[in-house]
Amino acid sequence: MHATALGLQYPKTDIFRQLFILSQCKKVLDSVNFYLILFLSATYKVRAILAQIIGLSKP
């Protein structure tokens, strides 16, 4: 109730709050993407190393 009254009085603050929340979400998503790429590249490297080891251990 109080928040809606404030929103009607100051619609700009609501927009700023939404923009702030969106920017925070974007930061989180960017960091998730970064770690996902790191994880995928790491697993790719591990797979390549494992393939080399298996290839070397084969007669």
C-alpha positions in Angstrom: 0.0 0.0 0.0 2.7 2.4 1.0 4.9 1.5 -1.9 2.2 2.0 -4.4 1.4 5.5 -3.0 5.1 6.4 -3.3 5.2 5.0 -6.8 2.2 7.2 -7.8 3.9 10.2 -6.2 7.4 9.5 -7.7 7.1 7.3 -10.8 10.7 8.0 -11.7 12.1 6.2 -8.6 10.2 3.1 -9.6 11.8 3.2 -13.0 15.2 3.7 -11.5 14.6 0.8 -9.1 13.6 -1.5 -12.0 16.6 -0.4 -14.0 18.8 -1.2 -10.9 17.3 -4.6 -10.5 17.7 -5.3 -14.3 21.4 -4.2 -14.1 21.9 -6.5 -11.1 20.3 -9.4 -13.0 22.6 -8.7 -16.0 25.7 -8.7 -13.7 24.6 -12.1 -12.3 24.0 -13.5 -15.8 27.3 -12.2 -17.1 29.2 -13.8 -14.2 27.2 -17.1 -14.7 28.1 -17.0 -18.4 31.8 -16.3 -17.5 32.0 -19.3 -15.1 30.1 -21.5 -17.6 32.6 -20.7 -20.3 35.5 -21.3 -17.9 33.9 -24.7 -16.8 33.3 -25.8 -20.4 36.9 -24.8 -21.5 38.3 -26.6 -18.5 36.2 -29.8 -19.2 37.3 -29.6 -22.8 41.0 -29.4 -21.7 40.5 -32.3 -19.3 38.9 -34.3 -22.1 41.8 -33.5 -24.4 44.3 -34.6 -21.8 42.3 -37.8 -21.1 42.2 -38.6 -24.8 46.0 -38.2 -25.0 46.5 -40.4 -21.9 44.1 -43.1 -23.4 45.8 -42.7 -26.7 49.3 -43.2 -25.1 48.2 -46.2 -23.0 46.8 -48.0 -26.0 49.2 -50.6 -27.5 
